[in-house]
Amino acid sequence: MKTLALFDLDNTLLAGDSDKTWNQFLIDRGILDAEASRIANDQFYADYCAGTLDMEVYLAFALEPLTRFSKAELDALHQDFMRDYIRPMMTQEAQALVKQHLDAGALVMIITATNRFVTGPIAAAFGVPHLIATEAEMIDNRYTGKSFNVPCFQSGKITRLEQWFAEQNLDWSSFDDSWFYSDSHNDLPLMKLVKHPVAVDPDPMLKRYADQHGWPVISLRTHHRPAA
């Protein structure tokens, strides 16, 4: 039986938000102005939680810092970011759940609104072989500050997943079973399409919807792995 196991990343597999934390990492390194960045990032995060985030405006904010460095410099920064900020958010429960689906032979994928630069190494650290993320444009091996393709957000996750299916000669009927784990009501469009939607440490709107529809509600945050 072929199974699809989809995972949101931020506040689902991670006990925190990688995009917001990357911003904090850049502040801590003195790369971004602390007060201006905090105010903007907090507002964007509030809009995300409310389901009103303007992705074009947000992506212009989130991707601009990538334009300041070479790819090699960014990769070096990301190694420190992974070690000091991300690995402490990778809980034992989240890693075990991913492994459970991998060991069962499922097609396992992280599907996230956060850009691929931030999330690619995180997916690799979880051992997840497939990632769909918001795409950041590169020209001559440097980020331009622009995105391309459909942002992987709300119903855009469905669009991007079905694009990926088409590239792999797959469709929904290719899978006998399907799971999607998420914390956010922004993911309801995709959660409604899978056979097994699971609310993970859900926001209040998703918790209410899950309870009303009898969806499982779980937590992956009991244990935190120490920084490597």
DAGI-V887674 format. One record per residue. N is the residue number from 1. RES is the residue in one small letter. OMEGA is omega in whole degrees, 0 to 359 (* if undefined). D_CENTER is the distance of its C-alpha to the mean C-alpha in Angstrom with 2 decimals. Layout:
n->N res->RES omega->OMEGA d_center->D_CENTER
n->N res->RES omega->OMEGA d_center->D_CENTER
//
This chain:
n->1 res->m omega->182 d_center->26.77
n->2 res->k omega->185 d_center->23.63
n->3 res->t omega->174 d_center->20.46
n->4 res->l omega->178 d_center->16.95
n->5 res->a omega->181 d_center->14.27
n->6 res->l omega->178 d_center->10.81
n->7 res->f omega->161 d_center->8.01
n->8 res->d omega->183 d_center->5.13
n->9 res->l omega->189 d_center->3.45
n->10 res->d omega->182 d_center->4.82
n->11 res->n omega->174 d_center->8.39
n->12 res->t omega->174 d_center->8.25
n->13 res->l omega->176 d_center->8.42
n->14 res->l omega->174 d_center->8.66
n->15 res->a omega->183 d_center->11.60
n->16 res->g omega->184 d_center->10.40
n->17 res->d omega->185 d_center->8.10
n->18 res->s omega->181 d_center->7.52
n->19 res->d omega->179 d_center->8.36
n->20 res->k omega->181 d_center->11.27
n->21 res->t omega->174 d_center->12.26
n->22 res->w omega->177 d_center->12.57
n->23 res->n omega->179 d_center->14.80
n->24 res->q omega->176 d_center->16.73
n->25 res->f omega->180 d_center->17.18
n->26 res->l omega->175 d_center->18.75
n->27 res->i omega->182 d_center->20.91
n->28 res->d omega->178 d_center->22.02
n->29 res->r omega->180 d_center->23.01
n->30 res->g omega->182 d_center->25.04
n->31 res->i omega->179 d_center->23.24
n->32 res->l omega->174 d_center->22.36
n->33 res->d omega->189 d_center->24.76
n->34 res->a omega->188 d_center->23.82
n->35 res->e omega->181 d_center->25.19
n->36 res->a omega->181 d_center->24.23
n->37 res->s omega->180 d_center->20.62
n->38 res->r omega->181 d_center->20.37
n->39 res->i omega->181 d_center->21.94
n->40 res->a omega->183 d_center->19.80
n->41 res->n omega->178 d_center->16.45
n->42 res->d omega->179 d_center->17.67
n->43 res->q omega->177 d_center->18.74
n->44 res->f omega->182 d_center->15.58
n->45 res->y omega->177 d_center->13.73
n->46 res->a omega->178 d_center->16.68
n->47 res->d omega->178 d_center->16.52
n->48 res->y omega->181 d_center->12.92
n->49 res->c omega->180 d_center->14.15
n->50 res->a omega->181 d_center->17.22
n->51 res->g omega->184 d_center->15.68
n->52 res->t omega->184 d_center->17.66
n->53 res->l omega->172 d_center->15.36
n->54 res->d omega->188 d_center->17.04
n->55 res->m omega->180 d_center->14.37
n->56 res->e omega->179 d_center->17.16
n->57 res->v omega->181 d_center->18.36
n->58 res->y omega->183 d_center->15.08
n->59 res->l omega->175 d_center->14.23
n->60 res->a omega->178 d_center->17.81
n->61 res->f omega->188 d_center->17.29
n->62 res->a omega->186 d_center->14.06
n->63 res->l omega->183 d_center->15.30
n->64 res->e omega->181 d_center->18.92
n->65 res->p omega->181 d_center->18.86
n->66 res->l omega->182 d_center->17.87
n->67 res->t omega->187 d_center->21.21
n->68 res->r omega->189 d_center->23.23
n->69 res->f omega->170 d_center->22.94
n->70 res->s omega->178 d_center->23.61
n->71 res->k omega->179 d_center->21.03
n->72 res->a omega->178 d_center->22.88
n->73 res->e omega->179 d_center->22.74
n->74 res->l omega->179 d_center->19.00
n->75 res->d omega->177 d_center->18.54
n->76 res->a omega->175 d_center->20.93
n->77 res->l omega->183 d_center->19.16
n->78 res->h omega->177 d_center->15.85
n->79 res->q omega->177 d_center->17.87
n->80 res->d omega->178 d_center->19.07
n->81 res->f omega->179 d_center->15.71
n->82 res->m omega->185 d_center->14.51
n->83 res->r omega->192 d_center->17.87
n->84 res->d omega->188 d_center->18.42
n->85 res->y omega->187 d_center->15.22
n->86 res->i omega->184 d_center->12.40
n->87 res->r omega->175 d_center->14.69
n->88 res->p omega->178 d_center->16.24
n->89 res->m omega->179 d_center->13.06
n->90 res->m omega->186 d_center->12.90
n->91 res->t omega->177 d_center->15.24
n->92 res->q omega->182 d_center->17.88
n->93 res->e omega->180 d_center->17.06
n->94 res->a omega->180 d_center->13.47
n->95 res->q omega->180 d_center->14.88
n->96 res->a omega->180 d_center->17.81
n->97 res->l omega->176 d_center->16.06
n->98 res->v omega->181 d_center->14.24
n->99 res->k omega->179 d_center->17.68
n->100 res->q omega->180 d_center->19.45
n->101 res->h omega->177 d_center->17.89
n->102 res->l omega->181 d_center->18.35
n->103 res->d omega->179 d_center->21.89
n->104 res->a omega->177 d_center->22.63
n->105 res->g omega->179 d_center->22.03
n->106 res->a omega->167 d_center->19.14
n->107 res->l omega->188 d_center->17.04
n->108 res->v omega->184 d_center->13.71
n->109 res->m omega->166 d_center->10.48
n->110 res->i omega->179 d_center->6.71
n->111 res->i omega->194 d_center->5.88
n->112 res->t omega->177 d_center->3.17
n->113 res->a omega->181 d_center->5.43
n->114 res->t omega->188 d_center->5.15
n->115 res->n omega->186 d_center->8.00
n->116 res->r omega->179 d_center->8.98
n->117 res->f omega->181 d_center->11.29
n->118 res->v omega->193 d_center->9.11
n->119 res->t omega->182 d_center->6.67
n->120 res->g omega->179 d_center->9.65
n->121 res->p omega->179 d_center->11.65
n->122 res->i omega->176 d_center->9.20
n->123 res->a omega->179 d_center->8.96
n->124 res->a omega->180 d_center->12.69
n->125 res->a omega->176 d_center->13.34
n->126 res->f omega->183 d_center->12.27
n->127 res->g omega->181 d_center->14.50
n->128 res->v omega->187 d_center->12.24
n->129 res->p omega->185 d_center->14.14
n->130 res->h omega->181 d_center->12.14
n->131 res->l omega->167 d_center->8.98
n->132 res->i omega->184 d_center->8.59
n->133 res->a omega->172 d_center->6.97
n->134 res->t omega->189 d_center->9.04
n->135 res->e omega->177 d_center->12.11
n->136 res->a omega->183 d_center->14.23
n->137 res->e omega->173 d_center->17.90
n->138 res->m omega->173 d_center->20.11
n->139 res->i omega->182 d_center->23.92
n->140 res->d omega->175 d_center->26.18
n->141 res->n omega->173 d_center->23.34
n->142 res->r omega->177 d_center->22.36
n->143 res->y omega->182 d_center->19.58
n->144 res->t omega->185 d_center->21.21
n->145 res->g omega->179 d_center->18.95
n->146 res->k omega->174 d_center->18.44
n->147 res->s omega->173 d_center->15.81
n->148 res->f omega->187 d_center->16.91
n->149 res->n omega->182 d_center->16.39
n->150 res->v omega->175 d_center->14.92
n->151 res->p omega->185 d_center->11.87
n->152 res->c omega->190 d_center->9.05
n->153 res->f omega->181 d_center->9.63
n->154 res->q omega->182 d_center->11.96
n->155 res->s omega->175 d_center->14.50
n->156 res->g omega->176 d_center->13.15
n->157 res->k omega->177 d_center->10.77
n->158 res->i omega->180 d_center->14.19
n->159 res->t omega->183 d_center->15.77
n->160 res->r omega->179 d_center->13.46
n->161 res->l omega->181 d_center->13.61
n->162 res->e omega->170 d_center->17.34
n->163 res->q omega->180 d_center->17.78
n->164 res->w omega->176 d_center->16.43
n->165 res->f omega->183 d_center->18.75
n->166 res->a omega->179 d_center->21.61
n->167 res->e omega->182 d_center->21.17
n->168 res->q omega->185 d_center->21.41
n->169 res->n omega->177 d_center->24.28
n->170 res->l omega->167 d_center->22.46
n->171 res->d omega->183 d_center->22.08
n->172 res->w omega->182 d_center->21.39
n->173 res->s omega->178 d_center->24.89
n->174 res->s omega->186 d_center->24.07
n->175 res->f omega->176 d_center->22.53
n->176 res->d omega->183 d_center->24.72
n->177 res->d omega->181 d_center->21.96
n->178 res->s omega->181 d_center->18.32
n->179 res->w omega->169 d_center->15.79
n->180 res->f omega->180 d_center->12.56
n->181 res->y omega->180 d_center->11.19
n->182 res->s omega->176 d_center->9.55
n->183 res->d omega->198 d_center->10.64
n->184 res->s omega->174 d_center->10.93
n->185 res->h omega->175 d_center->13.88
n->186 res->n omega->181 d_center->12.03
n->187 res->d omega->180 d_center->11.05
n->188 res->l omega->179 d_center->14.75
n->189 res->p omega->180 d_center->15.74
n->190 res->l omega->180 d_center->13.89
n->191 res->m omega->181 d_center->14.70
n->192 res->k omega->182 d_center->18.28
n->193 res->l omega->183 d_center->18.49
n->194 res->v omega->180 d_center->17.89
n->195 res->k omega->184 d_center->20.74
n->196 res->h omega->172 d_center->18.99
n->197 res->p omega->181 d_center->16.44
n->198 res->v omega->178 d_center->15.66
n->199 res->a omega->184 d_center->14.81
n->200 res->v omega->182 d_center->13.33
n->201 res->d omega->195 d_center->14.62
n->202 res->p omega->170 d_center->14.54
n->203 res->d omega->186 d_center->15.31
n->204 res->p omega->181 d_center->18.99
n->205 res->m omega->178 d_center->18.75
n->206 res->l omega->179 d_center->16.71
n->207 res->k omega->179 d_center->19.00
n->208 res->r omega->181 d_center->21.98
n->209 res->y omega->180 d_center->21.03
n->210 res->a omega->179 d_center->20.27
n->211 res->d omega->181 d_center->23.60
n->212 res->q omega->185 d_center->25.45
n->213 res->h omega->175 d_center->24.37
n->214 res->g omega->178 d_center->24.66
n->215 res->w omega->175 d_center->21.09
n->216 res->p omega->175 d_center->20.41
n->217 res->v omega->183 d_center->18.89
n->218 res->i omega->173 d_center->17.92
n->219 res->s omega->176 d_center->16.86
n->220 res->l omega->191 d_center->15.22
n->221 res->r omega->183 d_center->16.36
n->222 res->t omega->184 d_center->20.03
n->223 res->h omega->174 d_center->20.08
n->224 res->h omega->178 d_center->18.46
n->225 res->r omega->179 d_center->19.03
n->226 res->p omega->179 d_center->21.05
n->227 res->a omega->180 d_center->20.07
n->228 res->a omega->* d_center->21.32
//
